[in-house]
Amino acid sequence: MSIPLALLLILYILVVGVFLLFVFFHFYHLIRFAFWNTTGYVVSALYLLVSLAVLLISARYLSTIDWTVNIEFLNFISEGPLL
C-alpha cells in the first residue's frame, strides 16, 4: 500500500492555513482590545518574526523534496508470513 508524498504537503499547507487564521484572529484582538505599549509592540513583533522565520525555514526545506515519490507502508501484509 502506498500514498503519494504530495498528500503530506497538502496536509501541511492546511495546517499552515489554520495557523495563519489563528494569527489573523490574534492580531485582530490585539488591535481591537489591547493596550498598546512598548511590551505589546515587542511581543507582537517577536511573535511575527519567529512565525515568519519558521515558515521560511520550512518552505526552504520543503522545496528540496521530490513530491512525486510514493510512501510504501504495510508491505508485510501483502508479502505473507515472515517465517
N, C-alpha and C positions, 0 to 999 in steps of 0.2 A: 504494500500500500504506500502511496506517495502523495505528497501535496506540493504544489508549486511554492517556491520560496517567496514569490511575489505576494502571496497571501499574507505572509507575515509583515510585509511592507505596508499593505493596505490596513492591517490591524494597527500598526504603529502610527500611520497617518491619522486614523480615527482617534487614537489616544492623544496625539498632539492636538487635534482639533478640540477635544474635550478640555485639554489643558488651556488652550487659548481662550475658550469660552469662560473658564474659571478666571483667567487673567482679566478678561473684559469686565466681569462682574466685580472682581476685586477692585479694579481702578474706578469703576463706576461708583461703588460705595465709598471709596476714599474721597473722590471728588465731591460727592453729594453730602456725606455726613461727617467727614473727619475734620479735625482742626489742623490746618496746615501750619506746621512749624518746621524747624530745622530737622528734627527727628523724622517727621513724616516724609520730607523730601529725601533724606538719606536712605531710609528704609525702602522707599519706593524705587529709587534709583538703583540700589543694590539688588533688589528683587528683579528688576528688569534686566540688569546687566548679567546676573547669574543665569537667569532663564534664557536670555539670548545666547550666552556662551554655551550652555548645554545643548540648545537646539542647533547651533552652528557646528559644534564638535560632532554631534550625532549625524548631522547631514553630511559632513565631510567623510565620516567613517562609512556611512551607508552608500555613498557614491562609488565606493571601491568594490562593492559586492556585485557579483553576477546574479541577477534576479531571475534568470531563465532556468536555473538549476532546480531539480525536484528533490525534496527531502524524503528519503526512504525510511520507513519505520514499520514495525510489526512484521518483519520479514520471517521471523521464526514461526509464525502461524502457517504461512504458505509452504515452508520448507519441510514441514513434518517434524517428527520426534528427533531429539538431539542425540539419541543413543545409536 
